Amino acid sequence: MVDAHRTFVIVGGGLAGAKAAETLRSEGFSGRVILIGDERDHPYERPPLSKGYLGGKEDRDSVFVHETAWYAGADVELHLGQPVTALNREARSVELGDGTVIHYDKLLLATGAEPRRLDIPGTDLAGVHHLRRLAHADRLRNVLAALGRDNGHLVIAGAGWIGLEVAAAARGYGAEVTVVEPEATPLLKVIGPELGQIFTDLHSDHGVRFHFGGRLTEIVGQDGMVLAVRTDDGEEHPAHDVLAAIGAAPRAALAEAAGLEIAPREQGGGIAVDASLRTSDPHIFAAGDAANVAHPLLGTRLRVEHWANALNSGPAAARAMLGQDVSYDRVPYFFSDQYDLGLEYSGWAPPGSYDQVVIRGDAGKREFIAFWLKDHKVLAGMNVNVWDVTETVQELIRAGQPVDPDALADPSVPLESLI
């Protein structure tokens, strides 16, 4: 009966917010649950936006977290298409764009991230795209199909996960693709230089052209349409459309304006939370892409932008809001699909944090597991076209014990025996 008079508000209509609302109800919370999203679409998952839905292999309805009727059935109040414009911590209230004020007992900020923008001439042209929201994917899907029909050119700025997945989708439609990347290999800040060549070869085999060591300096257009791009090393590439895939920034402005602690930029930025996902205000929690967690397993602050983090941190924050003892120590995890290559990555091993990369299997055939080690301890593992090993890889990371690199590289030695 105490719960019935309490109001829990969730700001953010993505996967983290939707799963938090679901968890509040499944854990027995009987008070008001209000979910506020600035998009008109119901909460959806983001991986299909650069994978199955974008590539035309999944339909639009497949992206949604719940069926529309679920929210009314679970008595979750939705405010869609409404941004939260102000957070008043003293009054414990949020104000919406239309002036509506909603009071809360506990608040969850699941505000996500937004794509970084190119700061060069020509970004106002009609053929310049970003990919973060479902509306972006709707538009880009049609663009890729048209480019494929007309033998058109797509230039992608950035060879990160989004850039490479969109490149694969575009080639699936038959579009010409050029990827411009300032580093020497794709994914340098994620998997390091040792494995980047594998993704260069993969995409090159499928007809993608790479321009490494350059940055876009101008998008050239005429009559509002894209004609070409120029790079800082003097090159020019034909283009009918351009995708900016240069990363994402946490949406923390609301929290910052309200005086909540914000993590340093060198630690990923975002809303600083402890291991229970609580912010510097005991009544406010944060989850998903916007949250920067004091990670108890890894011993560092970490902001993770991947699907699994939204899937798991939303429910964890909901339980913490209910007063349960929560320690969010999940091993970071993500997956990617590009052409006939599928992979799963577990752990955290940014460049400079490891001293050895061990390959188990055949990298040439793109069937292997890569391990990143420091002092013979496994920091991260990535299985490529090898399946049902993620749980074991994560156990190796959690164990934090030295492992014989030769045994780790030997497929005849069961991984389980190394834990």
C-alpha positions as CSV (number, residue, x, y, z in Angstrom):
1,M,0.0,0.0,0.0
2,V,3.0,2.3,0.6
3,D,4.0,1.9,-3.1
4,A,0.5,3.0,-4.3
5,H,1.2,6.6,-3.4
6,R,4.7,6.8,-5.0
7,T,5.5,7.9,-8.5
8,F,8.6,6.7,-10.3
9,V,9.4,8.6,-13.5
10,I,11.7,7.4,-16.3
11,V,13.1,9.9,-18.7
12,G,14.1,8.2,-21.9
13,G,12.1,6.1,-24.3
14,G,14.7,3.6,-25.3
15,L,15.5,0.0,-24.3
16,A,16.9,0.9,-20.9
17,G,13.8,2.9,-20.0
18,A,11.4,0.3,-21.3
19,K,13.1,-2.5,-19.5
20,A,13.2,-0.5,-16.3
21,A,9.5,0.1,-16.5
22,E,8.9,-3.6,-17.1
23,T,11.1,-4.5,-14.1
24,L,9.3,-2.2,-11.7
25,R,6.1,-4.0,-12.5
26,S,7.6,-7.5,-12.4
27,E,9.1,-6.7,-9.0
28,G,5.7,-5.8,-7.7
29,F,5.9,-2.0,-7.6
30,S,2.2,-0.8,-7.5
31,G,2.7,3.0,-7.7
32,R,2.6,5.2,-10.8
33,V,5.2,4.5,-13.5
34,I,5.6,7.3,-16.0
35,L,7.8,6.9,-19.0
36,I,8.7,10.0,-21.0
37,G,10.3,9.9,-24.5
38,D,11.0,12.7,-26.9
39,E,10.3,10.5,-29.9
40,R,6.7,9.7,-31.0
41,D,7.6,6.0,-31.6
42,H,7.2,3.5,-28.7
43,P,10.5,2.3,-27.1
44,Y,12.6,0.3,-29.6
45,E,15.9,-1.5,-29.8
46,R,18.7,0.1,-31.7
47,P,20.8,-2.8,-33.2
48,P,18.3,-3.4,-36.0
49,L,18.7,0.2,-37.1
50,S,22.2,-0.6,-38.5
51,K,21.7,-4.3,-39.0
52,G,18.5,-6.3,-40.0
53,Y,16.0,-3.5,-40.4
54,L,18.4,-1.2,-42.3
55,G,19.5,-4.1,-44.5
56,G,15.9,-4.9,-45.4
57,K,15.9,-8.3,-43.7
58,E,13.6,-7.3,-40.8
59,D,10.3,-5.4,-40.8
60,R,9.8,-2.2,-38.8
61,D,7.6,-3.7,-36.1
62,S,10.4,-6.1,-35.1
63,V,12.4,-3.2,-33.5
64,F,9.9,-2.4,-30.7
65,V,10.7,-3.6,-27.1
66,H,7.0,-4.3,-26.3
67,E,3.8,-4.4,-28.2
68,T,1.8,-1.1,-28.0
69,A,-0.8,-2.7,-25.8
70,W,1.7,-3.8,-23.2
71,Y,2.1,-0.3,-21.7
72,A,-1.6,0.1,-20.9
73,G,-1.8,-3.5,-19.7
74,A,1.1,-2.9,-17.3
75,D,-0.3,0.5,-16.3
76,V,2.7,2.4,-17.5
77,E,1.9,6.0,-18.5
78,L,3.5,7.1,-21.7
79,H,4.4,10.7,-22.6
80,L,5.8,10.3,-26.1
81,G,7.0,13.1,-28.4
82,Q,7.7,15.3,-25.4
83,P,11.2,16.3,-24.4
84,V,12.0,17.0,-20.7
85,T,13.2,20.6,-20.6
86,A,14.0,21.0,-16.9
87,L,14.7,19.0,-13.8
88,N,14.0,20.5,-10.4
89,R,15.7,18.5,-7.8
90,E,14.4,20.5,-4.9
91,A,10.8,20.1,-6.0
92,R,11.5,16.6,-7.3
93,S,9.8,17.4,-10.6
94,V,10.5,17.4,-14.3
95,E,9.0,19.8,-16.8
96,L,8.0,18.8,-20.3
97,G,8.2,20.8,-23.5
98,D,4.5,21.6,-23.4
99,G,4.8,23.0,-19.8
100,T,3.5,20.0,-18.0
101,V,5.1,19.4,-14.6
102,I,5.4,15.9,-13.3
103,H,6.5,15.2,-9.7
104,Y,8.5,12.1,-8.8
105,D,9.6,10.1,-5.8
106,K,12.4,8.4,-7.7
107,L,13.7,9.4,-11.1
108,L,15.6,7.4,-13.7
109,L,17.5,9.2,-16.4
110,A,17.9,6.9,-19.4
111,T,18.4,9.8,-21.9
112,G,20.8,7.9,-24.2
113,A,23.3,9.4,-26.6
114,E,23.2,11.5,-29.7
115,P,25.4,11.3,-32.9
116,R,28.4,13.6,-33.1
117,R,28.1,16.1,-36.0
118,L,30.6,16.9,-38.7
119,D,31.7,20.5,-38.4
120,I,32.6,21.2,-42.0
121,P,31.0,23.1,-44.9
122,G,28.1,21.2,-46.6
123,T,26.5,19.5,-43.7
124,D,23.2,21.3,-44.5
125,L,22.8,19.4,-47.8
126,A,19.9,17.1,-48.2
127,G,22.1,14.0,-48.6
128,V,23.9,14.2,-45.3
129,H,22.7,11.6,-42.8
130,H,23.2,10.4,-39.2
131,L,22.0,7.1,-37.7
132,R,20.7,7.0,-34.2
133,R,17.0,7.1,-34.2
134,L,14.3,5.0,-35.9
135,A,13.4,7.9,-38.1
136,H,17.0,8.1,-39.3
137,A,16.9,4.4,-40.2
138,D,13.6,4.8,-42.0
139,R,15.2,7.5,-44.2
140,L,18.6,5.8,-44.7
141,R,17.0,2.5,-45.7
142,N,15.2,4.2,-48.5
143,V,18.4,6.1,-49.5
144,L,20.4,2.9,-49.6
145,A,17.8,1.1,-51.8
146,A,17.8,4.1,-54.2
147,L,21.6,4.2,-54.3
148,G,21.6,0.5,-55.1
149,R,19.1,0.9,-58.0
150,D,20.9,3.9,-59.4
151,N,24.5,2.8,-58.9
152,G,24.9,5.7,-56.5
153,H,27.8,6.5,-54.1
154,L,27.7,6.6,-50.3
155,V,30.6,8.1,-48.4
156,I,30.8,7.1,-44.8
157,A,32.9,9.2,-42.4
158,G,34.2,6.9,-39.7
159,A,35.1,3.2,-39.7
160,G,33.6,2.3,-36.3
161,W,30.9,-0.3,-35.7
162,I,28.1,1.9,-37.1
163,G,30.1,2.9,-40.2
164,L,31.1,-0.7,-41.0
165,E,27.6,-2.1,-40.4
166,V,26.0,0.6,-42.7
167,A,28.7,-0.1,-45.3
168,A,27.7,-3.8,-45.3
169,A,24.0,-2.9,-45.6
170,A,24.7,-0.5,-48.4
171,R,26.7,-3.1,-50.3
172,G,23.8,-5.5,-49.8
173,Y,21.7,-3.0,-51.8
174,G,24.4,-2.7,-54.4
175,A,25.4,0.9,-53.6
176,E,29.0,2.0,-54.1
177,V,30.7,2.7,-50.7
178,T,33.8,4.7,-49.7
179,V,34.7,4.8,-46.0
180,V,36.9,7.7,-44.9
181,E,38.8,7.0,-41.6
182,P,41.5,9.1,-40.0
183,E,43.2,6.1,-38.4
184,A,45.2,3.5,-40.2
185,T,42.7,0.7,-39.6
186,P,39.0,0.3,-38.8
187,L,37.9,0.1,-35.1
188,L,41.4,1.1,-33.8
189,K,40.1,2.4,-30.5
190,V,38.1,-0.8,-29.8
191,I,40.1,-3.7,-31.0
192,G,43.5,-2.1,-31.7
193,P,45.7,-2.3,-34.8
194,E,46.3,-6.1,-34.5
195,L,42.8,-7.0,-35.8
196,G,41.8,-4.0,-37.8
197,Q,43.2,-5.5,-41.0
198,I,40.7,-8.3,-40.8
199,F,37.8,-5.8,-41.2
200,T,39.7,-3.9,-43.9
201,D,40.0,-7.2,-45.9
202,L,36.4,-8.2,-45.2
203,H,34.9,-5.0,-46.5
204,S,37.4,-4.7,-49.4
205,D,36.4,-8.3,-50.5
206,H,32.9,-7.0,-50.7
207,G,33.8,-3.9,-52.8
208,V,34.1,-1.2,-50.1
209,R,36.8,1.3,-50.8
210,F,38.7,2.7,-47.8
211,H,40.5,6.1,-47.5
212,F,42.7,5.8,-44.4
213,G,44.6,8.7,-42.8
214,G,42.2,11.4,-43.9
215,R,39.3,13.4,-42.6
216,L,36.4,15.1,-44.4
217,T,36.9,18.8,-44.8
218,E,34.0,19.7,-47.1
219,I,30.9,18.2,-48.6
220,V,30.5,19.6,-52.1
221,G,27.0,20.2,-53.4
222,Q,24.9,21.9,-56.0
223,D,21.2,22.8,-55.8
224,G,21.1,21.4,-52.3
225,M,22.3,18.0,-53.4
226,V,25.6,16.2,-52.5
227,L,28.1,15.8,-55.4
228,A,31.4,14.9,-53.7
229,V,33.5,15.0,-50.5
230,R,37.0,16.4,-50.0
231,T,39.5,15.3,-47.4
232,D,42.3,17.1,-45.6
233,D,45.0,15.3,-47.7
234,G,43.6,16.8,-51.0
235,E,41.6,13.9,-52.2
236,E,38.1,14.1,-53.6
237,H,35.6,11.3,-53.7
238,P,32.3,11.2,-55.7
239,A,29.2,11.0,-53.4
240,H,25.5,11.2,-53.7
241,D,24.9,10.7,-49.9
242,V,27.1,11.0,-46.8
243,L,26.8,9.3,-43.5
244,A,28.5,10.8,-40.4
245,A,29.4,7.9,-38.2
246,I,32.0,9.6,-36.0
247,G,30.7,8.4,-32.6
248,A,28.1,9.5,-30.1
249,A,28.0,11.8,-27.1
250,P,26.0,11.1,-23.9
251,R,22.9,13.2,-23.5
252,A,23.7,14.6,-20.1
253,A,22.7,18.3,-20.5
254,L,19.5,17.9,-18.4
255,A,21.5,16.3,-15.6
256,E,24.3,18.8,-15.8
257,A,21.9,21.8,-15.7
258,A,20.3,20.3,-12.5
259,G,23.8,20.1,-10.8
260,L,24.3,16.3,-10.9
261,E,27.8,15.1,-11.0
262,I,29.1,14.5,-14.6
263,A,32.0,12.2,-15.3
264,P,35.2,13.6,-16.9
265,R,35.3,13.6,-20.6
266,E,38.5,11.5,-20.6
267,Q,36.5,8.8,-18.7
268,G,33.7,8.9,-21.3
269,G,31.6,11.7,-19.9
270,G,28.0,11.1,-19.1
271,I,26.1,11.1,-15.8
272,A,28.3,9.8,-13.0
273,V,26.7,7.0,-11.0
274,D,27.9,4.5,-8.4
275,A,27.8,0.7,-8.7
276,S,24.1,0.8,-7.8
277,L,23.5,3.3,-10.7
278,R,22.6,6.1,-8.2
279,T,23.6,9.6,-9.1
280,S,24.9,12.3,-6.8
281,D,21.3,12.8,-5.8
282,P,19.9,9.9,-3.8
283,H,16.5,10.1,-5.5
284,I,17.9,10.0,-9.1
285,F,19.4,7.1,-11.0
286,A,20.8,6.8,-14.5
287,A,21.2,3.8,-16.9
288,G,22.0,3.0,-20.5
289,D,24.2,5.1,-22.8
290,A,24.1,8.2,-20.6
291,A,25.3,6.6,-17.4
292,N,29.0,6.5,-16.5
293,V,29.3,3.7,-13.9
294,A,31.9,3.2,-11.2
295,H,32.4,-0.4,-12.3
296,P,33.2,-2.7,-9.4
297,L,34.7,-5.5,-11.5
298,L,36.9,-3.4,-13.8
299,G,37.9,-0.9,-11.1
300,T,37.3,2.1,-13.3
301,R,34.6,4.5,-14.5
302,L,33.0,3.2,-17.7
303,R,30.4,4.4,-20.1
304,V,29.1,1.7,-22.5
305,E,27.0,2.5,-25.5
306,H,25.9,-1.0,-26.5
307,W,22.6,-2.9,-26.5
308,A,23.5,-5.3,-23.7
309,N,24.2,-2.4,-21.3
310,A,20.8,-0.9,-22.0
311,L,19.1,-4.3,-21.7
312,N,20.7,-5.0,-18.3
313,S,21.3,-1.6,-16.7
314,G,17.7,-0.5,-17.0
315,P,16.4,-3.4,-14.8
316,A,19.3,-3.0,-12.4
317,A,18.5,0.7,-11.9
318,A,14.8,-0.2,-11.4
319,R,15.7,-2.7,-8.6
320,A,18.0,-0.1,-7.0
321,M,15.1,2.4,-7.1
322,L,13.0,-0.1,-5.2
323,G,15.7,-0.2,-2.5
324,Q,17.3,-3.6,-3.4
325,D,21.0,-4.1,-3.0
326,V,22.5,-3.7,-6.6
327,S,26.0,-3.9,-7.8
328,Y,26.2,-3.5,-11.5
329,D,29.2,-5.4,-12.5
330,R,28.3,-6.9,-15.9
331,V,31.1,-7.6,-18.3
332,P,30.6,-5.2,-21.2
333,Y,29.3,-7.1,-24.3
334,F,28.3,-6.2,-27.8
335,F,27.8,-8.0,-31.1
336,S,28.0,-7.2,-34.8
337,D,26.9,-8.7,-38.1
338,Q,28.7,-7.7,-41.3
339,Y,28.1,-9.8,-44.5
340,D,28.8,-13.4,-43.5
341,L,30.8,-12.4,-40.4
342,G,29.2,-12.4,-37.0
343,L,31.0,-11.6,-33.8
344,E,30.6,-11.1,-30.1
345,Y,32.9,-9.1,-27.9
346,S,33.2,-9.3,-24.2
347,G,35.3,-7.2,-21.8
348,W,37.2,-3.9,-22.0
349,A,40.6,-3.5,-23.5
350,P,41.3,-0.1,-24.9
351,P,44.6,0.5,-26.7
352,G,47.4,0.7,-24.2
353,S,45.7,-1.4,-21.6
354,Y,47.0,-4.8,-22.9
355,D,50.4,-6.2,-23.7
356,Q,49.5,-9.2,-25.8
357,V,46.8,-10.4,-28.3
358,V,46.3,-14.2,-28.6
359,I,44.4,-15.8,-31.5
360,R,42.7,-19.1,-31.1
361,G,41.6,-20.5,-34.5
362,D,42.1,-19.4,-38.0
363,A,42.0,-15.6,-38.5
364,G,42.5,-16.0,-42.2
365,K,39.3,-17.9,-42.5
366,R,37.6,-15.5,-40.1
367,E,36.8,-18.2,-37.7
368,F,38.6,-17.5,-34.4
369,I,38.6,-16.1,-30.9
370,A,40.9,-13.2,-30.1
371,F,42.0,-12.5,-26.5
372,W,43.5,-9.3,-25.2
373,L,45.8,-10.0,-22.2
374,K,47.7,-8.0,-19.6
375,D,50.2,-9.9,-17.5
376,H,48.6,-13.1,-18.9
377,K,45.2,-12.1,-17.5
378,V,42.3,-11.9,-20.0
379,L,40.9,-8.4,-20.3
380,A,38.6,-9.1,-23.3
381,G,37.7,-11.7,-25.9
382,M,36.1,-11.5,-29.3
383,N,34.7,-14.6,-31.0
384,V,34.3,-14.3,-34.7
385,N,32.1,-16.9,-36.4
386,V,32.6,-19.1,-33.4
387,W,29.6,-19.6,-31.2
388,D,28.5,-20.6,-27.7
389,V,31.7,-19.4,-26.0
390,T,30.6,-16.0,-24.7
391,E,29.8,-17.3,-21.2
392,T,33.2,-19.0,-20.9
393,V,35.0,-15.9,-22.2
394,Q,33.3,-13.8,-19.6
395,E,34.2,-16.2,-16.9
396,L,37.9,-16.0,-17.9
397,I,37.6,-12.2,-17.6
398,R,35.9,-12.3,-14.3
399,A,38.4,-14.8,-12.9
400,G,41.2,-12.3,-13.3
401,Q,43.8,-15.1,-13.0
402,P,46.9,-15.6,-15.2
403,V,46.3,-17.9,-18.2
404,D,49.0,-19.7,-20.2
405,P,48.9,-17.9,-23.6
406,D,49.9,-21.1,-25.5
407,A,47.1,-23.0,-24.0
408,L,44.7,-20.2,-24.7
409,A,45.8,-20.3,-28.4
410,D,45.4,-24.1,-28.7
411,P,42.0,-25.2,-29.9
412,S,42.6,-28.6,-28.5
413,V,42.6,-27.2,-24.9
414,P,39.1,-26.7,-23.7
415,L,38.5,-23.1,-22.7
416,E,36.7,-24.2,-19.6
417,S,39.8,-25.9,-18.3
418,L,41.6,-22.5,-18.2
419,I,39.2,-20.9,-15.7
